[in-house]
Amino acid sequence: MAPGRDEAELEDLGGGLYAYVQGDGSWGLSNAGLVSDGEEALLIDTLYDLPRTQRMLDAMARATPAARHIDTVVNTHANGDHCYGNELVSDARIIASTASAEEMSAITPDLMATMLKGAEDMGDAGQFLRKAFGSFEFEGITLTPPTETFDARLDLTIGDHAVELIEVGPAHTRGDVIIHVPASRAIFTGDILFIEGTPIMWEGPVGNWIDACEKIAALEPEVIVPGHGPLTDVRGALGVRDYLVYVRDEARKRFDAGLSAREAALDIRLGDYSAWLDSERIAVNVVTLYREFGDPSPPPGPLEIFELMALLDR
Ligand SMILES: [Zn+2]
């Protein structure tokens, strides 16, 4: 049976590596990771709110003494479910790509709290927002930005572990980063991979995201910690690639045939992909692809996109 929304598990990957996997990986239920050796600990992502982040930090501290003090944090990208908990590790060195650091202030916890308060008056879109985000506590969070940024690549040493931060964005967001631990043959991908859930492309271009999946596969990892959903391996990376290729091609056909982004999102048959969680994200993916295709008509606004997702979610 699929885990419930509030279930989370710290999985020991061996060699000082851990994965924190939340629920079924649906909206806001992100994964995080820990790379530890000796006294040193690198936390990969914080969570969407402070109670969830605190529970995770407690579980990690129980699992390994190194995690009692987090020295370094890397945020894989700017979405709040990967960085709103930074406040609880604010004495650590917090690293992100330059593009992610710049994007982090785009959607603040205050904005999320205000939006949820107003959701009641927002019809179907509001109902959808409440269902997706209503279980998180956005009020009272102090957005805590990275203390350090990099571009393209940054190599760290955590105890004896060599750790590579590799920027593969823009793709899911503007500055996505994956974390490779070669000696453990492990990769933490952030939201470059959603497993058993539907990838959501806020930014693109889609080609960059497809390349990122192939880059992950080429590193021949034995274990992959995705941004959402259960642990996977190379097959998971190639599955996301195949989804993106399929959606890109289906959207392109409809763009060329003169359909609007909305019409295309409603028309594309997802086949086996409809079994993935949150398949309504096709709406965002098509809107982003249409922008990439050079759609001259004005793109739908956020409210319109959430209305469309609510419609597709029925
Ligand atoms: Zn996420």
Boltz pocket constraint, residues with backbone or C-beta under 6 A from the ligand:
constraints:
  - pocket:
      binder: B
      contacts: [[A, 28], [A, 30], [A, 79], [A, 81], [A, 82], [A, 191], [A, 227], [A, 228]]
      max_distance: 6.0
